Amino acid sequence: MSEKHNLPVIQAVIPLFDYVIALKFSDGANKYFDVSQLFTHRLLGASFKRLKTSKALFNSVKIDNSGIGISWTDGIELDCIDLYAHSKSFDIGCNDNSAAKPKTTRAKKALTPT
């Protein structure tokens, strides 16, 4: 946890498609954030539009300052507080290996009639 913000810090950031980034936080939360919503932002739009014109720039995203934010190579930044508050959660289904466990030990019924 970040002492400054008392929020989980960012442990991983992955650029996905259509200007969406995936984020993993220290509390185990997996979230995604659509950066394209900032392209038309009244105050931030001009800076973030540069990401739209360069996929290489968008893909250069990295974690800053021990996880309290992310940035791109030309100085565009987002704070951990904003990302945590405005991103959407998703479950990757791998946290407890439940995807590998069978739901039941009973044999399945045949799909064809007997």
C-alpha positions in Angstrom: 0.0 0.0 0.0 1.1 3.5 -0.7 1.5 5.4 2.6 0.8 8.7 0.8 -2.6 7.7 -0.6 -3.5 4.7 1.6 -4.5 2.9 -1.6 -3.0 -0.2 -3.3 -0.2 0.6 -5.6 0.2 -0.5 -9.3 2.2 -3.7 -9.7 1.7 -4.1 -13.4 0.4 -2.2 -16.4 -0.2 -3.7 -19.9 -1.3 -1.8 -22.9 -4.1 -3.7 -24.6 -6.2 -2.7 -27.7 -8.3 0.4 -28.6 -6.4 2.5 -26.0 -7.3 0.3 -23.0 -4.7 -0.6 -20.4 -4.9 -3.5 -17.9 -3.7 -2.8 -14.3 -2.9 -5.1 -11.4 -2.9 -3.5 -8.0 -1.2 -4.6 -4.8 -4.5 -5.5 -3.2 -5.0 -8.2 -5.9 -7.5 -6.1 -7.9 -7.3 -6.5 -11.7 -8.8 -3.4 -13.5 -8.9 -1.9 -16.9 -8.9 1.8 -17.9 -10.0 3.2 -21.3 -7.5 6.0 -22.0 -9.5 7.1 -25.0 -12.0 8.8 -22.7 -9.3 11.4 -22.0 -8.8 12.3 -25.7 -11.7 14.8 -25.4 -11.2 15.9 -21.8 -11.4 19.6 -21.5 -8.1 20.0 -19.6 -6.1 16.9 -20.5 -7.3 16.2 -24.0 -4.4 17.9 -25.9 -1.8 15.8 -24.0 -3.6 12.5 -24.3 -4.5 12.9 -28.0 -0.8 12.3 -28.7 -1.4 8.7 -27.6 -4.1 8.4 -30.2 -1.7 9.4 -33.0 1.1 7.0 -32.0 0.4 3.4 -31.1 4.1 3.1 -30.3 3.8 5.9 -27.8 0.7 4.3 -26.3 2.5 1.0 -25.9 5.4 2.7 -24.1 3.4 3.0 -20.8 5.3 2.1 -17.6 4.8 2.2 -13.9 6.3 5.2 -12.1 7.4 6.1 -8.5 7.0 2.7 -6.8 3.6 2.1 -8.3 1.9 5.4 -7.5 1.3 6.3 -11.1 1.9 5.4 -14.8 3.5 7.4 -17.5 4.4 7.4 -21.2 7.8 8.3 -22.7 6.8 11.9 -23.5 5.7 12.9 -20.0 2.0 12.0 -20.1 1.0 10.8 -16.6 -1.9 9.3 -14.6 -2.0 9.0 -10.9 -2.7 5.8 -9.0 -5.7 7.4 -7.1 -7.4 8.3 -10.4 -6.7 5.0 -12.0 -8.0 3.0 -9.1 -11.1 5.1 -8.7 -12.0 5.4 -12.4 -11.0 1.9 -13.8 -13.3 -1.1 -14.0 -12.6 -4.4 -12.3 -12.3 -7.7 -14.0 -11.6 -11.2 -12.8 -9.0 -13.2 -14.7 -10.2 -16.4 -13.0 -6.7 -17.6 -12.0 -6.3 -16.4 -8.5 -7.3 -19.6 -6.7 -6.8 -22.1 -9.6 -10.6 -22.7 -9.6 -10.5 -22.9 -13.4 -8.5 -26.1 -13.1 -10.7 -27.7 -10.5 -13.7 -29.8 -11.5 -17.1 -28.6 -10.5 -18.2 -32.0 -9.4 -16.8 -35.5 -9.1 -20.0 -37.1 -10.5 -19.7 -38.5 -14.0 -21.4 -36.4 -16.7 -24.4 -37.8 -18.5 -23.9 -38.9 -22.1 -24.8 -36.3 -24.7 -26.5 -38.9 -27.0 -29.6 -40.7 -25.9 -29.3 -44.4 -25.0 
